[in-house]
Amino acid sequence: SKYAWNFLNVAIKISDYFSHSLLVDNQSASNITEIIMRRQIASGYQLEIIPDAVTKNSRSFKKLLDNPEKQEEFLLEVLFERLNRIAEGNTTVAMIYWIRCISKIESADIFIELSESTGIEYLSELDSETLFILAAFVLHDVLDAKQLANCLNYSIIDAETSISRLVSRGLLVELEFGFGLNDLIYRQVVRLLNSRNFINA
């Protein structure tokens, strides 16, 4: 991640070892929409979007009840507005959100269910100890229990307990060589850590 890169650049001037650096997680909303829709069209499935209660009761939606084609365009616009708000330019996050919105696949149809909730409302309630742990994962990308213990001067048991707790809450996911932040909430966690001065993003 760029945060790990910035950390290593301050620590060991890692940029001196590379002639070029490219930022790859700053796609525009239109680019992300195009990428996903191109994949969707290539799949051969028809897209059916199921509105959530808020959208269904909105005046904009109700005005289109007699026009299914315009209704579909409106729902697609709402879907990508929410998707791009969460992804913030990161294509991987956008694809994960898209996949998680799929409620079912039947015959030649893919059903996408709109959802307003991102499931991250609890982030603002996290305590300082948890934020220090999350900051360590932002700076180092992947850590196992022993590495986290070394980073924060924890015992191995405390590190294992902390990781287990954060995995159960969906903040961390298990990877090949340890654990890392859940991609779907990565940007939101970074924003929170930056606002609380745990990292300098």
GIMOWO-V451591 format. One line per field, one symbol per residue. psi: psi as a letter, one per 30 degrees, with the letter a starting at -180 (. if undefined). A space follows every 50 residues. Layout:
psi: ???
This chain:
psi: lfeeeeeeeeeghfffgkfkkkjghhkleeeeeeeeeeeeefffkkkkkj kleeeefleeeefgfgieeeeeeeeeeeefeeefeeehfjeeeeeeeeef fjelkkcgkkkkjkkekfggffeffkleeeeeeeeeeeefdkkaeeeeee eghlleeeeeeeeeefeffgellkaegbllkkefgeeeeeeeeefghflj .
